[in-house]
Amino acid sequence: MSHRSWQIALTGTIVVSGILLGKINWAIAQSKPIADDTLGNERSTVVPLSGGTSGDRIEGGARRGDNLFHNFQEFGVDAGRGVYFSDPGVNNIITRVTGGNQSQIDGTLGVLGKANLFLIDPSGIIFGANARLDIGGSFTATTASAIAFNSQGDFSAYAIACGY
Protein backbone atom coordinates (compact mmCIF):
# COMPACT_ATOMS: atom_id res chain seq x y z
CA MET A 1 0.00 0.00 0.00
CA SER A 2 1.44 3.35 -0.97
CA HIS A 3 1.92 6.16 1.54
CA ARG A 4 -0.96 8.14 -0.01
CA SER A 5 -3.36 5.14 0.00
CA TRP A 6 -2.62 4.55 3.66
CA GLN A 7 -3.50 8.20 4.50
CA ILE A 8 -6.76 8.00 2.54
CA ALA A 9 -7.73 4.73 4.25
CA LEU A 10 -6.92 6.14 7.69
CA THR A 11 -8.86 9.35 7.00
CA GLY A 12 -11.87 7.35 5.80
CA THR A 13 -11.76 5.18 8.91
CA ILE A 14 -11.62 8.22 11.17
CA VAL A 15 -14.55 9.89 9.37
CA VAL A 16 -16.73 6.75 9.48
CA SER A 17 -15.84 6.18 13.14
CA GLY A 18 -16.75 9.78 13.94
CA ILE A 19 -20.11 9.41 12.22
CA LEU A 20 -20.88 6.13 14.02
CA LEU A 21 -19.73 7.41 17.39
CA GLY A 22 -21.72 10.60 16.88
CA LYS A 23 -24.87 8.54 16.32
CA ILE A 24 -24.14 6.32 19.28
CA ASN A 25 -23.52 9.30 21.56
CA TRP A 26 -26.70 10.96 20.30
CA ALA A 27 -28.75 7.87 21.16
CA ILE A 28 -27.19 7.59 24.61
CA ALA A 29 -27.61 11.30 25.31
CA GLN A 30 -31.37 11.24 24.82
CA SER A 31 -32.94 11.49 28.21
CA LYS A 32 -36.30 11.86 29.86
CA PRO A 33 -37.68 11.29 33.32
CA ILE A 34 -38.09 7.64 34.31
CA ALA A 35 -39.99 7.18 37.57
CA ASP A 36 -38.94 4.51 40.04
CA ASP A 37 -41.13 2.50 42.44
CA THR A 38 -39.70 3.62 45.79
CA LEU A 39 -42.85 5.56 46.73
CA GLY A 40 -45.12 2.56 46.20
CA ASN A 41 -48.72 3.58 45.47
CA GLU A 42 -47.69 7.25 45.52
CA ARG A 43 -45.43 6.74 42.54
CA SER A 44 -44.61 9.63 40.22
CA THR A 45 -46.03 9.32 36.72
CA VAL A 46 -44.68 10.76 33.48
CA VAL A 47 -47.40 11.86 31.05
CA PRO A 48 -46.66 13.16 27.53
CA LEU A 49 -47.68 16.80 27.05
CA SER A 50 -50.61 17.27 24.67
CA GLY A 51 -51.38 19.90 22.07
CA GLY A 52 -48.27 19.43 19.95
CA THR A 53 -45.93 20.43 22.78
CA SER A 54 -42.83 18.28 22.98
CA GLY A 55 -42.21 17.06 26.51
CA ASP A 56 -43.71 15.53 29.61
CA ARG A 57 -45.80 16.46 32.66
CA ILE A 58 -44.96 14.91 36.02
CA GLU A 59 -47.96 13.94 38.15
CA GLY A 60 -48.60 11.88 41.27
CA GLY A 61 -45.97 11.70 43.96
CA ALA A 62 -46.27 11.58 47.73
CA ARG A 63 -47.87 14.60 49.36
CA ARG A 64 -46.94 15.38 52.95
CA GLY A 65 -48.39 18.67 54.16
CA ASP A 66 -47.16 21.46 51.86
CA ASN A 67 -44.53 19.20 50.25
CA LEU A 68 -44.83 16.92 47.23
CA PHE A 69 -42.15 14.25 46.81
CA HIS A 70 -41.15 12.65 43.50
CA ASN A 71 -38.71 9.82 42.77
CA PHE A 72 -36.94 9.04 39.51
CA GLN A 73 -34.54 6.36 38.45
CA GLU A 74 -33.32 8.68 35.66
CA PHE A 75 -34.01 12.34 35.06
CA GLY A 76 -33.29 14.51 32.06
CA VAL A 77 -34.71 17.01 29.61
CA ASP A 78 -33.51 17.04 26.00
CA ALA A 79 -33.05 20.25 24.01
CA GLY A 80 -36.32 21.32 22.40
CA ARG A 81 -38.38 19.48 25.04
CA GLY A 82 -39.95 20.47 28.34
CA VAL A 83 -40.64 18.68 31.61
CA TYR A 84 -43.26 20.30 33.83
CA PHE A 85 -44.22 19.26 37.35
CA SER A 86 -47.92 19.54 38.22
CA ASP A 87 -48.48 21.70 41.29
CA PRO A 88 -51.55 20.54 43.25
CA GLY A 89 -51.40 23.54 45.60
CA VAL A 90 -48.18 22.66 47.45
CA ASN A 91 -45.34 25.00 48.44
CA ASN A 92 -42.47 22.65 47.59
CA ILE A 93 -41.87 19.94 45.00
CA ILE A 94 -38.92 17.83 46.08
CA THR A 95 -37.49 15.49 43.48
CA ARG A 96 -34.79 12.88 43.99
CA VAL A 97 -32.93 10.82 41.41
CA THR A 98 -31.92 7.35 42.62
CA GLY A 99 -30.52 5.59 39.55
CA GLY A 100 -26.85 6.53 39.81
CA ASN A 101 -26.56 8.55 36.57
CA GLN A 102 -26.21 12.30 36.18
CA SER A 103 -29.31 14.32 35.39
CA GLN A 104 -28.87 16.16 32.10
CA ILE A 105 -31.04 19.24 31.60
CA ASP A 106 -30.81 20.79 28.13
CA GLY A 107 -34.45 21.79 27.62
CA THR A 108 -37.09 23.53 29.73
CA LEU A 109 -37.64 22.47 33.33
CA GLY A 110 -40.80 23.92 34.82
CA VAL A 111 -43.62 23.87 37.35
CA LEU A 112 -47.28 24.31 36.41
CA GLY A 113 -47.98 26.62 39.34
CA LYS A 114 -46.04 28.60 41.92
CA ALA A 115 -44.33 25.85 43.94
CA ASN A 116 -40.60 25.85 44.66
CA LEU A 117 -38.72 23.04 42.91
CA PHE A 118 -35.86 21.07 44.49
CA LEU A 119 -33.83 18.62 42.37
CA ILE A 120 -31.56 16.19 44.24
CA ASP A 121 -29.11 13.99 42.31
CA PRO A 122 -25.96 12.87 44.14
CA SER A 123 -24.52 11.65 40.83
CA GLY A 124 -24.53 15.18 39.41
CA ILE A 125 -26.67 17.62 37.47
CA ILE A 126 -25.53 18.97 34.11
CA PHE A 127 -27.20 22.05 32.63
CA GLY A 128 -26.67 22.32 28.88
CA ALA A 129 -26.52 25.40 26.66
CA ASN A 130 -30.29 25.18 25.95
CA ALA A 131 -31.42 24.68 29.57
CA ARG A 132 -34.20 27.00 30.71
CA LEU A 133 -36.33 27.29 33.86
CA ASP A 134 -40.07 28.05 33.79
CA ILE A 135 -40.79 28.13 37.52
CA GLY A 136 -43.02 30.53 39.49
CA GLY A 137 -41.21 29.80 42.79
CA SER A 138 -37.57 29.26 43.60
CA PHE A 139 -35.30 26.52 42.23
CA THR A 140 -32.62 24.56 44.05
CA ALA A 141 -30.45 21.89 42.44
CA THR A 142 -28.10 19.89 44.65
CA THR A 143 -25.80 16.90 44.51
CA ALA A 144 -26.45 16.20 48.18
CA SER A 145 -27.54 12.66 48.97
CA ALA A 146 -30.47 13.71 51.19
CA ILE A 147 -32.51 16.55 52.64
CA ALA A 148 -33.22 16.42 56.39
CA PHE A 149 -36.67 17.26 57.78
CA ASN A 150 -35.82 17.68 61.48
CA SER A 151 -37.39 14.90 63.57
CA GLN A 152 -39.35 13.56 60.57
CA GLY A 153 -36.24 11.99 59.00
CA ASP A 154 -34.44 12.33 55.67
CA PHE A 155 -35.52 12.27 52.05
CA SER A 156 -32.52 10.34 50.76
CA ALA A 157 -31.51 9.55 47.20
CA TYR A 158 -30.20 6.19 48.45
CA ALA A 159 -32.99 4.87 50.67
CA ILE A 160 -36.28 5.90 52.15
CA ALA A 161 -35.53 6.80 55.75
CA CYS A 162 -38.72 8.63 56.69
CA GLY A 163 -41.53 7.07 54.69
CA TYR A 164 -41.60 9.83 52.08
C-alpha positions, -999 to 999 in steps of 0.1 A, spaced: 0 0 0 14 34 -10 19 62 15 -10 81 0 -34 51 0 -26 45 37 -35 82 45 -68 80 25 -77 47 43 -69 61 77 -89 94 70 -119 74 58 -118 52 89 -116 82 112 -146 99 94 -167 67 95 -158 62 131 -168 98 139 -201 94 122 -209 61 140 -197 74 174 -217 106 169 -249 85 163 -241 63 193 -235 93 216 -267 110 203 -287 79 212 -272 76 246 -276 113 253 -314 112 248 -329 115 282 -363 119 299 -377 113 333 -381 76 343 -400 72 376 -389 45 400 -411 25 424 -397 36 458 -428 56 467 -451 26 462 -487 36 455 -477 73 455 -454 67 425 -446 96 402 -460 93 367 -447 108 335 -474 119 311 -467 132 275 -477 168 271 -506 173 247 -514 199 221 -483 194 200 -459 204 228 -428 183 230 -422 171 265 -437 155 296 -458 165 327 -450 149 360 -480 139 381 -486 119 413 -460 117 440 -463 116 477 -479 146 494 -469 154 530 -484 187 542 -472 215 519 -445 192 503 -448 169 472 -422 142 468 -411 127 435 -387 98 428 -369 90 395 -345 64 385 -333 87 357 -340 123 351 -333 145 321 -347 170 296 -335 170 260 -331 202 240 -363 213 224 -384 195 250 -400 205 283 -406 187 316 -433 203 338 -442 193 373 -479 195 382 -485 217 413 -516 205 433 -514 235 456 -482 227 474 -453 250 484 -425 227 476 -419 199 450 -389 178 461 -375 155 435 -348 129 440 -329 108 414 -319 74 426 -305 56 395 -269 65 398 -266 85 366 -262 123 362 -293 143 354 -289 162 321 -310 192 316 -308 208 281 -345 218 276 -371 235 297 -376 225 333 -408 239 348 -436 239 373 -473 243 364 -480 266 393 -460 286 419 -443 258 439 -406 259 447 -387 230 429 -359 211 445 -338 186 424 -316 162 442 -291 140 423 -260 129 441 -245 116 408 -245 152 394 -267 176 375 -255 190 341 -272 220 326 -267 223 289 -265 254 267 -303 252 259 -314 247 296 -342 270 307 -363 273 339 -401 280 338 -408 281 375 -430 305 395 -412 298 428 -376 293 436 -353 265 422 -326 246 440 -304 219 424 -281 199 446 -258 169 445 -265 162 482 -275 127 490 -305 137 512 -325 165 526 -332 164 564 -367 173 578 -358 177 615 -374 149 636 -393 136 606 -362 120 590 -344 123 557 -355 123 520 -325 103 508 -315 96 472 -302 62 485 -330 49 507 -363 59 521 -355 68 558 -387 86 567 -415 71 547 -416 98 521 
